[in-house]
Structure formats: C-alpha cells, structure tokens
Amino acid sequence: MRKRIVSLSLAAAMVLSGLTGCSQTGQESTQASTEAPTQAPTEAASASEEPGGTAADYTYADTIAWDGQYDVVVVGFGGAGTVASATAADEGAKVLLVEKAPEGHEGGNTRVCGQMFAYGAEDEEGTYEYYQALAGGHHIPEELLRVYTKNVAHMYDVMEELTGIPKSEYFDWTGSILGSMSPEYPEFPNAEKISLNALHEGYSDGFLWQTLRGLVTDRSDKIDVWFESPATHLIQDPQTKTILGVQVERGGKTLNIRADNGVILATGGFENDPEMIGNYLGLSDYVVCGGLYNTGDGVRMAQEVGADLWHMEAYEGIGSMAGTSVSIPDEYASGTTTIAGNGAVILVGGDGNRYLNEGETSRHGHVKLNDAWVNVRRPLRSFIICDQAVYEANEGKIQDYALNVQHAGSIKELAELINMDSEALSATIDRFNGFVKDGHDPEFGRNPATMAAFAGDSFYAIAASANVLNTQGGPRRNENAEVLGLDGQPIPHLYSAGELGGMTAFQYQGGGNIAECVIFGKIAGKNAAAAKEALPVYEARQSVESPLTYMPGTESDLGGSVDVALAEGEYLGVSHSGMGGDLYVKVTMDGDTIAKVEVVDHKETDGISDPAISQIPDAIVAANSAEVDSISGATITSNAIKEAVSDALNQAKQ
C-alpha cells in the first residue's frame, strides 16, 4: 500500500538529493535550468516515510521547489484566456491567470478586433461543409473540424450561455457595412448559412472584450490574476512528458507555479516578433494592426516540450490592396492606414512593377490567385504610386503619419527619389494608362471602374508595408483542446485555445478567431479543470556496468611537459595562456640576477609571435624582472612569456 506523501523541509531534501543552491522560500528567486526543456527547474526532493523512517516513493513533481500551486494555470489574458479561466473556475478549479502586459493593456487581439463572431444558422452539416471548403484541401482532422463547426452553427446559444446577454439583442451584419464578410466566401457551399454577428449593434467598440473580461472579474474569488508576469517555460516530467506547471517571471523573480490538473496556453500568435514573422511568413517589412504583446511566447514554450506545430505560414491582414498599409513610424506602435485602390494609384515593388490587383477587395489580406484567395508574396520594398487627386483624397490619413512620402513633378524624378529604375517605373505607368484607355487590365484583372490614368505634373510615392492582423500558427491541438506532440499524441495536462495554433490553414472567415477563442476556451477550461490520475512514481534508470578506460589524467592532447635538460641554476617555467596553448621558458639565474631567458617550446603563430619571442627575453634580462612592456601586435605571446618567466622565478625562490 502506497503511503501518504509528506514533504520534507528543504534542508533535509537537499541532504537526500545532494542538491544545493535552492531557494528556501517562495520569496527568494528559485534557480532554473533553461538549457534542457525537459529538465525541471530547482529540484528539492520530497518523500514519504515508512514506519521506522524508511523513505518511500515520490513523483517527479515532488522534486521541484514550487513557489505556488493551483489546479489550473492559464497563460494569456485575452479572449481565449478569459473563457478558459471562467470555465475552469466554474468546474471547481482554483485558477491562476498570468499575463505579460500591464493592467489595462491586456486583451490581446480580442481587445482591438471588430468584436464579432461567426454563426452558422443552426445548420451543423452546412457549416461543416463551408469550413471544409475554406481549408482549400489542407488537412484538418474531421473530429476537430466537427467540434468547431458544430459550435459555430449554434454560436448564438453558445454566446448567450457564456455571457448572459440575450441572443435577441445580437446583430447580424449581413447586408450592412460589413456585409462583405457575412459571408466572406459567398461562392462556397452553404455560404448563405454563414454570417458575421455581434453581441449588439456595434463593431470595433470593445463591447465583446469588456463582456469577456467580466467573466474573470466576476469570479475574482476563484481566479487570481497576475499582470506583468510573463510565463517563460513549461515544467515537464522528463519521464511521462506530463506538464506539471509553469515558470513565471514576476517582480524580478523566477517562480515555479504548479498546476495540478493542467496548463492552458492562450498567448495568441507571433505577429509582434519580427524574427518569427521573417522565418515563417517571409515578411521583412510589415506593420501590426492588432495587439502589441503577441510575441510567440506560446509557440516557444510548446516547442520546448515537444509540441508539433501547424499553420505557421497562415496569417490575416486587413484593408485594401491585400492588406497594404503606408509604412508607419515606430512611435505609433500598432496601427495601420490604408489607401483604397481607386483612381490613378498602383502598388509596385522595388523593381518598379505592379504585383497585385490594387482595386480588389481583399479577404482579410488575401487576394485572388487562380481559384483561391491567398496571402500575397511581398517584395522587399513596396511603394504606393499615385497622382495629385488620389493623394489629396487620402491626405488626412497619411499626413504626419506615413514614414516616407516623396513628391515630384515627373515619374522619372519620382523614381530617382525612391532609388528605383526610372525607365521601369515609367513603363509600368505607361502600360497602366494603356489599360485604362482599353478598359481592360490583362496583368491583374483590375476592374476598369477603379482605374484612372496618371496625368498632370504632380506625383507621389508612399512607402508601403504589409499589415498583419494576426497569425494563426502554433502548437497543434485536437478536439479536446489538448496540445499534440510530434508523435501525434497529447502532451499530458497541456491545452491551448484561440489564435495560438488556430484552425485556419488557408482561407479565413471573419469572426472565426473569436469563435475559436470561445469554443476552445470552454473545452480547454473544462478539460484542464478535470481531476487527473496520480502521477507515477519517479524512478531512476537501472544502472549498468561501465568499464572506464579513460579517467582524469589518463590521456589528453593538451598540456603535458617538455623534456628539457636543466643544469644548476636553471629553471623551467610554463604559461598556459599562450595563443597556441602552453609556452615554456628556461631561465638561468646567477644568484639573484636573471642571466638568460630562452623560449624552449611553444605553439604560437609564426610571424605574429616572432617579435615577442625575440625581444621579450632580452628585455627581461635587461630589467632583471618579468615586469616589462609587451610587444604591440603580439600582446598575448608577450604576456605568456612573462608569465612563464614568473613561474620559473617562483621556483628559484623555493
């Protein structure tokens, strides 16, 4: 029969485990190992005692010096995090919600989005077929997609149950100002069943976010919230791969927080991490039009514990010209401003050629390519080229806001200002004017009604960037909101929700991310809160016999000694600080006087070390001291010779 586990004092635990350097209380910063993801931070053994004082079994979790303990830890105070926290709390769990942003800046993209969710008009099969078409042939497991689309089909009921706001107050944006996203892909099967909806007649007003935030504040007796407390690592049992807790930076201290039943990652995407954006999306010049704190933390933490990643190349933009913004100065942080593709305006790359249909209404930053709507491949440099009329129509948007606006009296002069081939840009403008005259754009199929010829003697070039609303990639999840490892199996006790590892693999329907935050926030919260089986006993591997051929001092390619014959008054000195390793000198003493210094063995670089080897010994003899000036350009060798001479002199004094 297994005995009840009784935690030992840290001092006793250190004796048992042979560990040192552990913090004694949660008020001191615990040391952490970040070199190996599966190696838990600060270990301090716990054990149970049999009658008579014999130590019994313990689990790996009992070897961690924990600073706090909850049933569930949720990482990320955005839409998904609020729903997950509230659901877990309603299931009876004691919840800790940690957020890297300061109070008042939490919320992620839910805080700043349009505040709308997708709805499938109670048609489960129709909603499933529509979202299957959105995937464009990309594989999404049927069980996962059906769980999502079943909830989207009944989203009015889901939101009413979650928020308490009667569904009679909800607003359907079909046919209104946002009707182009309601549905966003009218050509897909059952599109008439898909709509964009809000909790009230309003958009981009923060109403949804305030409602979801209230789910946490209304449960403050069950949910602790830590602001400015980023989670940095997951703590994992190396034997079972179970997630035991989270490492959190708070108040300048590293804290190990145990999660008995589960950890939920709800950190959003990586749109504010330029390196990840470059690696996964291929964008080098972009602006962010969402929250400021989505920097890929959840992706990195999941990777450390062996999670599989998916949809890392998928992202959403917003606005005209495939989600193109004028380039924004850094001081504006997150924000974009777009110019409609209407009139004498084109978008060109650094080579002076157009690369998309400027007049096309993009679908969350996607443009039509053959029979699919895709994220456009961006050149390294982009410019919006327009005439005076277009500039004046948009001047209020870009004046004192755009990073780089150039104005010239001719296309040739304008091209020179932006370091562009003037002949190439002029040819592009001439072709475009010809398309206007012919009423047909054979390059990109732009609607002639959106086109006007460039004319006059006033032209503008505005530096342009891709805008990124959010990324979709992250750890793969299943229908239970469990994070999957590279083997396709759930990583025990680890869950995710929201845009981190979202469903979208190809084309995106407006309101889909909010729906996903709510749907998988509820699933993750419920499953993470559920009581789990006891952790297994932690046992070391069986030892094996190891014939040790090589022991310290048995064999080494460094160091050693040299065979130098020494007469009376001669001493051999060594320095280990040479550029090439050990350097040996023979010092001949005449009483207390240094009579001679010879460099007898070295591995210094020929040529570079020569001046030191030829000059420093004579200088030491002349000064009768090793304290002489080093040779410029051969300082390391000079210092090694002096150090070796000092070693010999110390022997002479003995």
Legacy VTK file of the C-alpha trace (Angstrom):
# vtk DataFile Version 3.0
C-alpha trace
ASCII
DATASET POLYDATA
POINTS 654 float
0.000 0.000 0.000
1.355 3.372 -1.004
1.943 5.727 1.908
0.815 9.321 2.185
3.478 11.715 0.836
4.856 14.115 3.393
7.051 16.970 2.161
10.417 17.241 3.828
11.965 20.527 4.777
14.159 21.934 2.026
17.297 21.448 4.091
16.530 17.761 4.604
15.597 17.394 0.957
18.929 18.858 -0.083
20.721 16.290 2.021
18.740 13.461 0.442
19.107 14.669 -3.105
22.615 16.100 -2.903
21.371 19.384 -4.361
22.450 22.833 -3.317
21.570 26.375 -4.284
17.793 26.013 -3.939
15.729 28.905 -2.642
14.373 28.374 0.824
11.070 30.193 0.373
8.883 31.435 -2.407
10.072 34.922 -1.541
13.504 34.191 -2.989
14.186 33.661 -6.668
14.453 29.953 -7.444
17.275 28.887 -9.705
16.138 27.449 -13.021
17.598 25.302 -15.741
16.642 26.583 -19.168
19.201 24.599 -21.126
17.088 21.459 -21.432
13.316 21.875 -21.853
12.516 18.638 -20.035
14.837 19.367 -17.142
12.771 20.889 -14.376
13.903 23.986 -12.513
15.273 23.860 -8.969
14.851 20.366 -7.604
14.256 19.598 -3.942
13.190 16.078 -3.044
10.045 15.139 -1.164
9.433 11.674 0.202
7.116 9.689 2.381
8.267 7.750 5.358
7.570 4.147 6.180
7.296 3.198 9.872
10.815 3.289 11.168
11.833 6.186 8.911
12.436 4.408 5.592
11.886 6.713 2.597
9.035 5.608 0.293
8.283 6.503 -3.341
7.796 10.013 -4.681
6.851 11.544 -8.046
8.924 13.815 -10.219
6.697 16.741 -9.197
7.903 16.186 -5.640
11.443 17.014 -6.737
10.562 20.594 -7.716
10.838 23.538 -5.342
7.441 25.063 -6.087
6.636 28.685 -5.296
2.871 28.328 -5.759
0.197 25.750 -6.516
-3.155 25.901 -8.353
-5.438 23.430 -10.069
-5.149 25.220 -13.422
-2.780 27.872 -14.754
-3.929 29.862 -17.800
-1.301 31.776 -19.762
-2.685 34.820 -21.587
-5.466 37.240 -20.577
-7.192 37.610 -23.954
-10.458 36.277 -25.291
-9.433 32.627 -25.094
-7.823 33.060 -21.683
-10.888 34.686 -20.147
-13.225 31.947 -21.350
-10.826 29.177 -20.319
-10.302 30.690 -16.858
-14.005 31.226 -16.221
-14.915 27.744 -17.421
-12.236 26.097 -15.288
-13.370 28.105 -12.264
-16.997 27.075 -12.836
-15.804 23.468 -12.897
-14.489 23.984 -9.368
-10.835 24.636 -10.145
-8.628 27.160 -8.386
-7.220 29.170 -11.290
-4.203 31.407 -11.823
-4.317 33.630 -14.939
-0.909 35.097 -15.836
-0.471 37.929 -18.337
2.694 39.644 -19.593
1.021 43.028 -20.280
0.437 45.667 -17.605
-3.079 46.025 -16.246
-5.183 47.970 -18.718
-3.240 46.638 -21.701
-4.364 43.024 -21.506
-6.784 41.554 -24.021
-4.602 40.636 -26.968
-6.352 40.877 -30.316
-9.775 40.363 -28.737
-9.452 43.808 -27.192
-8.853 45.604 -30.505
-10.685 43.450 -33.081
-14.055 44.091 -34.704
-15.828 42.375 -31.756
-17.694 39.933 -33.994
-18.145 36.177 -34.190
-19.121 33.736 -36.932
-22.501 31.991 -36.841
-23.830 29.014 -38.832
-27.609 29.488 -38.583
-28.146 26.253 -36.608
-27.044 24.178 -39.638
-24.288 21.835 -38.414
-23.702 19.982 -41.683
-23.858 23.121 -43.806
-21.387 24.900 -41.537
-19.060 21.910 -41.684
-19.095 21.868 -45.499
-18.440 25.623 -45.699
-15.413 25.453 -43.392
-14.172 22.356 -45.187
-14.137 24.433 -48.383
-12.295 27.233 -46.539
-9.480 24.785 -45.783
-8.834 24.504 -49.514
-7.779 20.886 -49.394
-5.485 21.369 -46.406
-5.969 18.555 -43.916
-7.844 19.356 -40.745
-8.842 16.277 -38.715
-12.566 15.640 -39.052
-13.161 15.304 -35.313
-11.551 18.686 -34.687
-13.376 20.450 -37.511
-16.726 18.985 -36.495
-16.372 20.102 -32.886
-15.595 23.618 -34.109
-18.303 23.842 -36.770
-20.983 22.288 -34.545
-20.402 25.107 -32.070
-20.237 27.766 -34.812
-23.596 26.504 -36.071
-25.090 27.158 -32.611
-22.996 30.190 -31.705
-25.979 32.265 -30.588
-26.754 29.676 -27.906
-23.075 29.351 -27.002
-22.664 33.107 -26.524
-25.919 33.504 -24.616
-24.984 30.743 -22.194
-21.480 32.182 -21.763
-22.262 35.900 -21.440
-25.842 36.007 -20.213
-26.682 38.542 -22.935
-29.988 37.513 -24.599
-29.482 36.404 -28.195
-32.427 38.598 -29.146
-30.007 41.540 -28.800
-27.399 40.103 -31.206
-26.836 41.849 -34.517
-26.332 40.172 -37.902
-24.096 42.254 -40.178
-25.253 40.603 -43.412
-26.209 43.287 -45.906
-24.773 46.054 -43.724
-21.477 47.963 -43.884
-19.539 44.796 -43.030
-21.585 42.595 -45.326
-18.594 41.608 -47.490
-17.520 39.326 -44.620
-21.014 37.972 -43.970
-20.281 35.514 -45.531
-16.735 36.205 -46.678
-16.755 33.428 -49.313
-20.236 33.528 -50.906
-19.119 31.115 -53.643
-18.624 28.252 -51.170
-21.316 25.655 -50.438
-23.880 26.686 -47.810
-22.399 30.174 -47.649
-25.886 31.579 -47.143
-25.884 29.936 -43.704
-22.723 31.758 -42.554
-22.901 35.253 -41.095
-20.887 37.779 -39.120
-22.500 38.769 -35.824
-22.005 40.913 -32.738
-23.419 40.916 -29.228
-25.087 44.238 -30.044
-25.392 46.672 -32.936
-21.837 47.936 -32.896
-18.355 46.990 -34.017
-14.756 47.771 -33.073
-16.069 49.286 -29.845
-14.632 46.882 -27.271
-18.067 45.622 -26.201
-17.285 41.934 -26.651
-13.930 42.299 -24.884
-15.444 44.046 -21.884
-18.052 41.310 -21.677
-15.456 38.530 -21.761
-13.206 40.358 -19.313
-16.144 40.443 -16.924
-16.138 36.652 -16.879
-12.868 36.896 -14.945
-13.608 39.882 -12.743
-16.948 38.353 -11.718
-15.048 35.278 -10.486
-12.224 37.051 -8.680
-12.777 34.792 -5.677
-11.861 31.779 -7.825
-9.369 33.284 -10.279
-6.132 35.014 -9.310
-4.743 37.355 -11.976
-1.080 38.348 -12.303
-0.197 41.214 -14.640
3.327 41.914 -15.915
4.089 38.281 -15.186
5.160 36.521 -18.383
5.329 32.741 -18.434
8.673 31.678 -19.870
8.868 27.880 -19.638
6.669 24.896 -19.016
7.827 22.466 -16.350
7.662 18.904 -17.673
8.151 15.474 -16.194
11.006 14.055 -18.317
9.723 10.504 -17.876
5.999 10.828 -18.714
6.163 14.194 -20.553
3.363 15.437 -18.287
3.212 19.212 -17.840
3.471 19.899 -14.129
3.445 23.682 -14.063
4.796 26.945 -15.418
7.832 29.092 -14.787
6.763 32.737 -14.390
8.819 35.931 -14.154
7.209 38.203 -11.587
8.624 41.182 -9.769
12.158 40.325 -10.836
11.901 36.773 -9.515
11.579 33.434 -11.246
8.685 31.487 -9.772
7.748 27.832 -10.274
3.959 27.519 -10.218
2.496 24.056 -10.046
-0.695 23.236 -11.977
-2.144 20.032 -10.548
-4.646 19.442 -13.349
-3.478 21.409 -16.365
-1.878 24.376 -18.074
-3.722 26.255 -20.833
-1.727 28.256 -23.378
-3.786 31.170 -24.701
-0.980 33.555 -25.649
-2.083 34.451 -29.192
0.270 34.407 -32.138
3.656 35.867 -33.046
2.823 38.962 -35.086
4.961 41.173 -32.859
8.105 39.056 -33.233
9.942 40.207 -36.401
12.260 37.193 -36.436
9.394 34.705 -36.377
7.475 36.752 -38.948
10.500 36.610 -41.235
11.098 32.914 -40.675
7.528 31.715 -41.073
5.739 34.359 -43.176
8.672 35.614 -45.230
7.876 39.265 -44.461
10.701 41.703 -43.821
8.632 44.914 -43.921
5.294 44.887 -42.149
3.167 46.727 -39.603
0.959 45.242 -36.897
-2.672 46.226 -36.664
-3.537 44.133 -33.614
-2.379 43.848 -30.022
1.194 44.600 -29.001
2.047 41.645 -26.761
1.696 38.652 -29.075
5.364 37.738 -29.460
5.250 33.986 -29.952
5.765 33.036 -26.296
3.314 30.151 -26.501
4.952 28.813 -29.645
8.375 28.725 -27.994
7.133 27.182 -24.746
5.243 24.487 -26.644
8.261 23.719 -28.818
10.431 23.221 -25.743
8.199 20.404 -24.519
7.980 18.639 -27.882
4.767 20.042 -29.378
4.034 19.698 -33.077
3.435 22.988 -34.893
0.964 23.689 -37.668
-0.384 26.570 -39.782
2.750 28.629 -39.126
2.556 30.203 -42.607
-1.080 31.364 -42.214
-1.860 34.935 -41.256
-4.568 37.549 -41.704
-4.300 41.162 -42.796
-6.937 43.787 -43.303
-7.670 46.666 -45.629
-7.311 47.415 -49.323
-4.518 46.327 -51.662
-4.321 42.909 -49.977
-3.861 44.480 -46.576
-1.276 47.109 -47.529
-0.576 49.981 -45.166
1.535 53.056 -45.588
4.733 52.445 -43.628
4.238 53.590 -40.041
6.919 55.174 -37.816
7.859 53.127 -34.771
6.418 55.654 -32.351
2.913 54.742 -33.492
3.488 51.171 -32.262
0.480 49.213 -33.504
-1.673 50.751 -36.216
-2.175 50.957 -39.951
-3.636 53.275 -42.528
-4.660 52.070 -45.950
-5.365 53.760 -49.259
-8.159 52.455 -51.443
-7.160 51.160 -54.859
-9.351 53.638 -56.680
-8.153 56.130 -59.303
-4.636 56.788 -60.575
-2.930 54.613 -57.979
-0.829 51.453 -58.223
1.295 49.343 -55.910
4.796 48.495 -57.143
7.781 46.582 -55.847
11.353 47.821 -55.759
11.770 46.906 -59.426
9.029 49.320 -60.491
6.481 46.645 -61.478
2.984 46.060 -60.133
2.440 42.812 -58.230
-1.301 42.623 -57.430
-4.762 43.917 -58.265
-4.895 47.191 -56.340
-8.665 47.609 -56.717
-9.647 44.195 -55.433
-11.414 43.995 -52.089
-9.149 41.652 -50.170
-10.446 38.973 -47.877
-8.573 39.506 -44.638
-5.431 40.358 -46.573
-5.867 37.576 -49.137
-6.016 38.169 -52.901
-7.355 36.004 -55.703
-4.767 33.800 -57.395
-6.254 31.370 -59.901
-9.134 29.812 -57.952
-8.006 30.545 -54.387
-7.597 33.543 -52.110
-4.060 33.570 -50.749
-1.602 35.711 -48.812
0.324 37.656 -51.447
4.078 37.156 -51.783
5.593 40.542 -50.937
8.743 42.098 -52.430
11.374 43.540 -50.122
10.297 47.117 -50.943
6.838 48.375 -51.871
5.529 51.793 -52.869
2.082 53.239 -53.466
2.380 55.441 -56.563
-0.431 57.931 -57.102
-1.316 61.254 -58.661
-2.350 64.501 -57.000
-6.072 63.672 -56.910
-5.574 60.371 -55.087
-3.102 61.921 -52.656
-5.490 64.748 -51.767
-8.324 62.262 -51.236
-6.174 60.398 -48.691
-4.084 63.229 -47.283
-5.886 63.177 -43.957
-4.873 59.567 -43.458
-1.209 59.862 -44.255
-0.072 63.368 -43.425
2.348 63.264 -40.457
1.723 59.515 -40.190
3.447 57.861 -43.128
7.114 57.049 -42.707
8.276 58.034 -46.176
6.376 60.170 -48.707
8.127 61.539 -51.783
6.715 64.138 -54.184
7.969 65.011 -57.662
6.915 66.750 -60.867
7.613 63.744 -63.086
7.661 59.963 -62.875
11.376 59.963 -63.741
12.194 62.339 -60.888
9.946 60.380 -58.513
11.722 57.123 -59.356
15.090 58.672 -58.586
13.840 59.830 -55.172
12.955 56.272 -54.174
16.021 54.655 -55.749
14.053 52.921 -58.492
14.778 52.324 -62.165
13.039 55.287 -63.796
12.581 53.516 -67.119
10.925 50.540 -65.412
8.530 52.718 -63.405
7.729 54.898 -66.421
6.993 51.785 -68.491
4.672 50.496 -65.753
2.780 53.792 -65.673
2.511 53.833 -69.471
1.140 50.283 -69.517
-1.351 51.133 -66.790
-2.541 54.214 -68.680
-2.978 51.982 -71.727
-5.100 49.559 -69.703
-7.278 52.490 -68.609
-7.742 53.533 -72.231
-8.563 49.959 -73.328
-10.848 49.329 -70.354
-9.018 46.103 -69.548
-6.180 45.130 -67.197
-4.560 42.000 -68.664
-1.896 41.885 -65.921
-4.082 41.508 -62.825
-7.686 41.903 -63.946
-8.397 45.124 -62.086
-11.905 46.463 -62.557
-11.720 49.372 -65.078
-14.206 51.290 -62.924
-11.483 51.594 -60.251
-8.826 52.863 -62.668
-7.869 56.340 -63.852
-4.917 57.435 -65.979
-1.923 59.190 -64.427
-1.802 62.781 -65.673
-0.527 66.217 -64.699
2.790 67.153 -63.152
2.410 66.096 -59.517
3.121 62.520 -58.425
3.641 60.788 -55.085
5.456 57.686 -53.844
4.439 56.426 -50.405
6.474 53.674 -48.740
4.137 50.747 -48.122
4.200 47.684 -45.854
2.162 44.555 -45.430
-0.108 44.753 -42.424
-0.580 41.759 -40.175
-3.723 41.464 -38.114
-2.838 38.136 -36.552
-1.010 34.888 -37.155
-2.735 31.510 -36.943
0.167 29.139 -36.331
1.254 27.402 -33.178
1.036 24.051 -31.399
-1.330 21.572 -32.993
-4.424 20.812 -30.913
-7.100 18.133 -31.056
-10.849 18.230 -30.492
-10.275 18.137 -26.708
-8.063 21.267 -26.885
-5.092 19.073 -25.975
-1.710 20.050 -27.411
-0.226 17.263 -29.511
3.391 16.168 -29.589
5.449 15.242 -32.615
4.167 11.687 -32.247
0.576 12.861 -32.659
-0.289 12.030 -29.049
-1.483 14.572 -26.455
1.142 16.060 -24.180
-0.443 15.256 -20.797
-2.011 18.193 -18.930
-1.267 20.739 -21.707
-4.085 22.562 -23.519
-4.432 25.521 -25.886
-7.116 27.859 -27.171
-7.540 30.824 -29.507
-5.197 32.043 -32.243
-2.250 30.068 -30.848
-2.329 27.075 -33.187
-5.670 28.095 -34.647
-7.829 26.119 -37.077
-7.270 28.370 -40.079
-4.924 26.720 -42.544
-5.729 28.595 -45.759
-8.700 30.925 -46.245
-10.302 32.747 -43.326
-13.884 33.629 -42.492
-14.379 36.811 -40.494
-15.409 36.123 -36.899
-13.724 32.727 -36.977
-10.992 33.575 -34.463
-13.380 34.914 -31.839
-15.500 31.814 -32.296
-12.388 29.705 -31.798
-11.391 31.608 -28.649
-14.801 30.915 -27.145
-15.243 27.322 -28.354
-11.811 26.005 -27.429
-11.554 28.262 -24.391
-14.587 26.423 -22.997
-13.247 22.990 -23.980
-9.764 23.689 -22.624
-11.113 25.124 -19.378
-13.358 22.143 -18.729
-10.765 19.507 -19.578
-7.917 21.210 -17.739
-10.041 21.503 -14.600
-10.897 17.802 -14.562
-9.130 15.776 -11.877
-6.226 13.758 -13.226
-4.777 10.406 -12.324
-1.962 10.383 -9.793
1.483 10.911 -11.223
3.620 7.782 -11.477
6.466 7.029 -9.157
9.672 8.676 -10.332
12.417 6.113 -10.645
15.949 6.413 -11.963
17.025 4.124 -14.806
18.738 0.885 -13.902
22.488 1.260 -13.629
24.843 -0.607 -15.962
28.460 -1.672 -15.551
30.820 0.814 -17.208
34.435 -0.238 -17.812
36.227 3.096 -17.505
39.234 3.118 -19.796
39.725 6.859 -19.738
39.984 8.632 -16.405
41.165 12.134 -15.490
44.833 12.471 -16.375
44.930 9.254 -18.419
45.085 10.864 -21.827
44.947 14.412 -23.182
46.039 16.238 -26.284
46.629 19.439 -24.323
49.271 20.373 -21.791
51.814 17.808 -20.729
55.509 18.662 -20.294
58.660 19.121 -22.362
61.927 17.286 -21.975
64.499 19.970 -21.200
67.841 19.280 -19.523
68.388 21.649 -16.607
71.789 22.469 -15.050
72.458 24.068 -11.696
70.744 27.492 -11.559
68.377 26.720 -14.470
64.582 26.571 -14.033
61.749 25.592 -16.367
58.712 27.834 -16.326
55.353 27.355 -18.097
52.410 29.544 -19.073
49.048 28.110 -20.131
47.964 31.438 -21.614
49.670 31.426 -24.973
47.757 31.975 -28.179
48.505 28.367 -29.121
48.442 26.851 -25.651
51.345 26.093 -23.313
54.570 28.085 -23.643
57.818 27.014 -21.866
60.893 29.064 -20.962
64.239 28.149 -19.413
65.550 30.801 -17.043
69.199 30.804 -15.976
69.918 32.530 -12.669
73.248 33.973 -11.445
72.481 34.445 -7.793
69.563 36.870 -7.704
70.211 38.034 -11.239
68.395 36.780 -14.336
71.296 35.845 -16.593
69.399 34.339 -19.514
65.848 33.613 -20.762
65.147 31.129 -23.557
61.732 30.161 -25.062
62.218 26.395 -25.374
58.753 25.258 -26.551
55.643 26.973 -27.849
52.799 26.694 -30.347
52.382 30.378 -31.104
51.536 31.665 -34.576
54.597 32.104 -36.748
55.151 35.671 -37.838
52.755 37.279 -35.370
54.552 35.933 -32.282
58.110 36.346 -33.611
58.742 39.888 -32.262
57.725 38.858 -28.738
59.786 35.669 -28.757
62.902 37.506 -29.980
62.600 40.696 -27.881
60.836 39.942 -24.574
63.526 37.536 -23.179
66.298 40.136 -23.666
64.111 42.853 -22.154
63.517 40.683 -19.057
67.255 40.068 -18.670
67.970 43.786 -19.025
65.350 44.700 -16.423
66.115 41.709 -14.200
62.358 41.389 -13.898
59.399 39.864 -15.699
57.617 43.213 -15.435
58.418 44.636 -18.873
56.302 46.168 -21.628
54.544 43.825 -24.041
55.190 43.975 -27.762
52.416 45.698 -29.699
50.676 43.253 -32.009
51.938 40.262 -30.004
50.471 41.045 -26.599
49.187 37.557 -25.821
52.536 35.908 -26.577
54.378 38.641 -24.659
52.219 38.065 -21.591
52.670 34.298 -21.848
56.476 34.664 -21.862
56.359 36.945 -18.840
54.021 34.557 -17.018
56.324 31.582 -17.754
59.360 33.546 -16.503
57.488 34.404 -13.298
56.738 30.714 -12.827
60.461 29.899 -13.161
61.433 32.700 -10.762
58.995 31.382 -8.165
60.704 28.003 -8.393
64.116 29.673 -7.954
62.941 31.238 -4.700
61.831 27.942 -3.205
LINES 1 655
654 0 1 2 3 4 5 6 7 8 9 10 11 12 13 14 15 16 17 18 19 20 21 22 23 24 25 26 27 28 29 30 31 32 33 34 35 36 37 38 39 40 41 42 43 44 45 46 47 48 49 50 51 52 53 54 55 56 57 58 59 60 61 62 63 64 65 66 67 68 69 70 71 72 73 74 75 76 77 78 79 80 81 82 83 84 85 86 87 88 89 90 91 92 93 94 95 96 97 98 99 100 101 102 103 104 105 106 107 108 109 110 111 112 113 114 115 116 117 118 119 120 121 122 123 124 125 126 127 128 129 130 131 132 133 134 135 136 137 138 139 140 141 142 143 144 145 146 147 148 149 150 151 152 153 154 155 156 157 158 159 160 161 162 163 164 165 166 167 168 169 170 171 172 173 174 175 176 177 178 179 180 181 182 183 184 185 186 187 188 189 190 191 192 193 194 195 196 197 198 199 200 201 202 203 204 205 206 207 208 209 210 211 212 213 214 215 216 217 218 219 220 221 222 223 224 225 226 227 228 229 230 231 232 233 234 235 236 237 238 239 240 241 242 243 244 245 246 247 248 249 250 251 252 253 254 255 256 257 258 259 260 261 262 263 264 265 266 267 268 269 270 271 272 273 274 275 276 277 278 279 280 281 282 283 284 285 286 287 288 289 290 291 292 293 294 295 296 297 298 299 300 301 302 303 304 305 306 307 308 309 310 311 312 313 314 315 316 317 318 319 320 321 322 323 324 325 326 327 328 329 330 331 332 333 334 335 336 337 338 339 340 341 342 343 344 345 346 347 348 349 350 351 352 353 354 355 356 357 358 359 360 361 362 363 364 365 366 367 368 369 370 371 372 373 374 375 376 377 378 379 380 381 382 383 384 385 386 387 388 389 390 391 392 393 394 395 396 397 398 399 400 401 402 403 404 405 406 407 408 409 410 411 412 413 414 415 416 417 418 419 420 421 422 423 424 425 426 427 428 429 430 431 432 433 434 435 436 437 438 439 440 441 442 443 444 445 446 447 448 449 450 451 452 453 454 455 456 457 458 459 460 461 462 463 464 465 466 467 468 469 470 471 472 473 474 475 476 477 478 479 480 481 482 483 484 485 486 487 488 489 490 491 492 493 494 495 496 497 498 499 500 501 502 503 504 505 506 507 508 509 510 511 512 513 514 515 516 517 518 519 520 521 522 523 524 525 526 527 528 529 530 531 532 533 534 535 536 537 538 539 540 541 542 543 544 545 546 547 548 549 550 551 552 553 554 555 556 557 558 559 560 561 562 563 564 565 566 567 568 569 570 571 572 573 574 575 576 577 578 579 580 581 582 583 584 585 586 587 588 589 590 591 592 593 594 595 596 597 598 599 600 601 602 603 604 605 606 607 608 609 610 611 612 613 614 615 616 617 618 619 620 621 622 623 624 625 626 627 628 629 630 631 632 633 634 635 636 637 638 639 640 641 642 643 644 645 646 647 648 649 650 651 652 653
